[in-house]
Amino acid sequence: MSVNLNNKVYFENLNTIRFVAALLVIIHHIEQFKGVFNFPNYWDNKVILVIGKLGVILFFVLSGFLISFLLFKEHEVTNTISVKKFYMRRILRIWPLYFLIVLSSFFIFPFLEFFSLPGFGKEVIWDNLFFKLLLFTAFLPNLVLHIYGMIPYASQTWSIGAEEQFYLIWPVLNKKIKSKWLLMFAVIFVYLFIKRYIYYLPHTTYFDIFRGFWKSTPIDCMAIGGIFALIVYDDKPIVNRLRKILFSKIIQWVILLATIYLISIGYKVESFQYEFYSLLFGILIINFACNKDRIFSMENKVFNYLGKISYGLYMFHPIVVVFSIKLCEILNFKSNYFLYPMVFILIIILASLSYEFFEKIFINKKLNIQI
């Protein structure tokens, strides 16, 4: 039986959630870059500090949910999982824009004075160039960040590296391990166990790098997304009862309002910050995506499209933010009422052009890969 999962499985509201995740990251980095260029900014605001990473965590939970559900569905339809085809679909969606950004960051922007950042001239970016490019090519940009520091216009790819590392193992584990509940909880436990006890390792350069790398690869948050995919997919009586509870309107309102409130005060949970928010995000995702009795819907053409181009919004936004700040500097017009609209107009235009004339070439090939 031949089924194209990308066409057959569609969850409402997920594109809007993707856009919200990208929006949080963009706002976070606008204020960060304003500080870099000595613009009046809110970088020390605890809400601004927390929303950037939470936007990425929302991406991770959403990816874990969607990818896991698609794998469950593929196994249901074909009685197996094609690891090769899974990799090909991910390659066609992720790699083209990823390598465009990486190569531009090393071989175009260092030569454009307008886009230079203080303390990051060409000599800094090109220091240890071979090893940096090697790590980026191996999809280890989060390791680059901890060994060599920030690479202007490419540092946001750390999260793409974390997702690719997750994608590398996830279809294999789902194919080999029959008990999906065991798989999800085992991955979460192992990740948290290592995260907890790596701090007892000696403080050497290599162990410090490993600690930073492990914290920047939160595959447990993606596995939490997988748990919520199971809650939607599994039809066991106990899971049905749990789903009924999570789908109740009172739970929806409590979780939504609690999430908004906690983020608005910059609330942090010691040691389990991202796992805590991943649980909240997971409950919201399954309700917006799968609950016919959801409290409201965010499904509309505008948000749908912004969600479709969210990968471009995320990958291009540092370029647009720096361009906009530099332009404001030239015009001596530093108002947020000018800067923010400029950033969002330009980034939507650039991400749209990328999606329509570059990414779609590969997306169309991806859609043709049948199970």
N, C-alpha and C positions, 0 to 999 in steps of 0.2 A: 504494500500500500504506500503510495507516494503522497506525502503531505508537506506543504510548505508552511512550517510553523510560523514564520514571520508574517504570513498573510492570515493564518487561521486563528492565531491567538492574539487577541487585542484586549487590553485592559484600559478602561476609561480612566481619565484623570492623571495617568502616569506621566504624560508629556508635561502637564502643568506642574507636577511635582518636580520633574527634572528642571524646569525653568526656575522654580522657587529655589532649588539647590544652587543653581548657577548664580542667581541673583544675590544670595547670601555671600557667596565667595567674592563676587565682583564688588559689592559694597565694602567688604572687609579690605580688599586690596586698593580700592580708591583711597580710603583713609590712610592706608600704609604708605602708598606712594606720595600722597600729599605731604606726609611727614618727611619722606626722603628729600623732597624738593622744597622743604621749609614753607609749605603752605599751611595756613590755619587748618587744623585737623582734629578729629575725634579719636585718634589712634589709642589713646589711653582709656577710652571708654570701655568698660568691661563687656558690654553687649557687642561692640565692634570686634573686640578681641576674640569672642567666643563663636560668633556666627560663621566665620570663615571655615574653621575646621568642621563645624556642625553641618555646613553645607556639603562638604565632602563626605562626611559620614552618612548623610541622607542619600547621596549618590551611591555609596557602598551598599547600604541596606536595600535600596531599590534594585541595584544590579544583582545582589544575592537573591532577592525575591524572584525577579524576572528570569534570570538565567536558570535558577533551580527549577522553577515551574516548567520552563521549556524542556529541560532535561527529563523531568518526570513524564511530561506529555510525550516526548519522543520515545521513551522506553515503553510507554503504554501502547503507542501506535505500532512500533516496529519490534518490540521485545528486545531491543538493544539500544546502545548509544554510540553513534558514530563520532568517535573522538576526532578523527581527521576532519570531518565536515564541520564539527564545532569549531575547531581551530581556524579553518578557512573562513567561516563566517565572522569570527572575531578579528582575524587579520584584515579582511576587507573593510571592516567598519572602523577599526582603531588605527592601524598602521599608517595609512597614507597621510592623514592630518598630523599624526604624531611626528613622523619623520620630516614633514614639511616644517613644523615648528622647530624641531631640534636643529635641522640644517640651517634654517634661517637665523637661529640664535647664535650659531657659531660662525657662519660665513656671509651673513648680510648685515645684521644689526651692529656688530662690532665695528663696521666700517662706515656707519652712518652717525655722524656726530650728534645729530638731532635726537637720536634715541639712546645716547650714552647715559649711564647712571653714575652718580658720584662713587668713585672707588672701584668701578668695574670697566676699566679700559680694555682694549683688545689684548694687551699683554697679560692681564689677569684672567680673562676668559680663555685665552689660548694656552695658559700654563697647564702642563700635563694634558695637552689636547688629545693625544692618542688614547690615554686611559679613560678620559672623560667620554670620548666618542664610543669607546669600546663598551663602557657601562651603559650608556644610553642605547646603544644597539642591542645589548642584551636585556633591555627593558629593566634596568636597575637605576632609574633616575633618582629614586629615594636614597640609594647608596651614594650616588654622586653628591647629593645634598649634604650627607653626613661626613663625607671625606673631604670634598673640595669646596663646599659652601654653595651659595646661590649662583645659578647661571641665569642672567637676565633674560626674560621672555621664554625660558624653558623650565624654570623651577616648578611651575604648576604641574608639570608632567609627572611629579613624584606620585600623584594619586593614580595616574594612568599606569605607571609601573606596578603599583600595588594591586590594581585590578588585573593586570596581565599575569602577575604571579599567582593570583587566585584562579584565573581562568586556566592556567597551565595544569593545575592539579584537580580542579573541580569536576570536569567530565570523567576523568579517570576514576576518581573516588566514587562518584555516583554510579559508574558502570560496574565497579568491582564490589562495592558494599551494598548488600541488599537492604539492610535496615537503615532507612534514611534518617530516622530519628536518632539512632545510634551515631550515625555519621555526623550530623549537625552538632550534637552535644559533645562528641569526642573532639571535634575540631575546636570548638569553643574552649573546652577544658584544657586541651594541650596548649593552645595559644596563651591562655591566661596563666597557666602554670609556668610556662617559660618566661612570660612577661614579669611574673612576680619574682621568680628566683634568679633571673639574670642580674639583679642588683647585688647578689651575693658573690658574683664573679669578681676577680681582681680588676682594679681600675687601670687597665693597660689601654693603649691606643686601639688595639683590635677589638677588645671586649667593649670599649666605649662606642666604637663604630657599630658593633653588632647590637648593642642596646638601642641606639638611635634608629637603626634600620628596622629592628623588630617592632618598635613602637609605631613606626611609619608604615607598617604593613598589617593593618588591623583586619585580618581575614576573619576574625571572630565576628566582626560586625556584618560581614557579608554572609557568614553562616547563620547569623540571627535572621537576616533576610530570608535565608533558606528555610528556617523554622517556620516563618510566616507563610512561605509558599506551601509547606506541608500542611499548615492549619487550613489553608484554602483547598488543597488538593486531596488530602486524606479524608476518607469517608467512614472511618471507624466511629462508633457511637460516642466514645469519650471525646474525640476530636470535634464531632458535630456539636456536642454540648459546649465545649470551649468556644467554638466558632460562634454559636448562638449568643454566648455571653459577650464576646468581643464585638459582635455586630449590633448589640443593643444601643439604642439612642443615647441612653444616659452615659454609657461607657464612651461613646464617640465624643460627646460634649465634654466630659471630664478630661479625657486624654488630650483633645484639641486645645481646650482652654489652659490646661496645666502646661502643655508644651509651649504655647505662646507666652504664658506668664514666666515660666522658668528661663526661657531664652531672653525675654525682655529684661530680666534682672541679672542676666549673665551667670545663672546658677551653675555651679560645678559640683560634681560628685568625686570625691577623692578616690583615686586609683581606678574607678570604673566609670569615668565620665562618659566615654563614647558608647560603652555597652548599655548604660542607662538610657541615653538618648536613642540608641538603636532600637530598644524595646518600644519606646514611645512612637518613634517613626514607623516601626513595623506595624503597630496597631492602626495608625492612621493610613498607611499605604493599603492594607487589605480592605479597609472600609471604603476608602475612596475608589479603589480599583474593582472590588468584587461584591460589595454590599449593595443590593438593589434598594435597601431601605436606608441608604446613607443620608446624613443630615442635610447635606447639600452637595451639589456637583460643581466642579470647576472646568467641566468639559465644554470648550468652545473653540472656534476656529483660530482665534488669535493666540490663546495660550497653547493650543495644540501645535501650532507652527513654531512658536518660540521654544517649545519643548523639543521639537524635531531638530532645531538648530542649536540645541543647548551644548552639544559637544564643541561646536565652533565658538559659541559664546564663552565657554570656559577656556578654550585653548588660545583664543585671540585676545582675550580681555586685557592682559598686561600691556600688550602693544598699544591698544586703543587708549588705555588709561594714561600711559606715559605721553602719548601723542597729545591728548586733550589737555593734560596739565602743562605741557610745554607750550601749547598754543595759548592757554590762559595766561601763562607767564609773559609771553611776547605781547599779548594784548593788554597786560596789566589788569586783568579782570578775573579775580580769584573767587568769585561768589559761587557757592554750591548750586544756586539757582541757574547758573550758566554751565558749570562743569558737569553736573550729574546728567542733565538732559543730553548734553553733547556726547558724553561717554555712551549712554544707552542707545542713542540714535546711530552713532557710528558703529558700535559693536554689533547691533542688529543688522545693519547694512552689510558689514564685512562677513559676518557669520552666514547671512543669507546667500551672498555671492559664493562663499566657499561651499555651502551645502548644494546649491543649485548647479554650479559649474565644475566642482571638483569632487566633493564627497559622493554625490549621486552616481557618478561614474562607477564607483566601487560598490555602493549600496545596491545598485541594480544587479551587479554580478552576484552579490551576497544573496539577494532574494531568489536567484535562480538555483541556488544550491538546495536540492531537495533531500529530504530524509531518505 
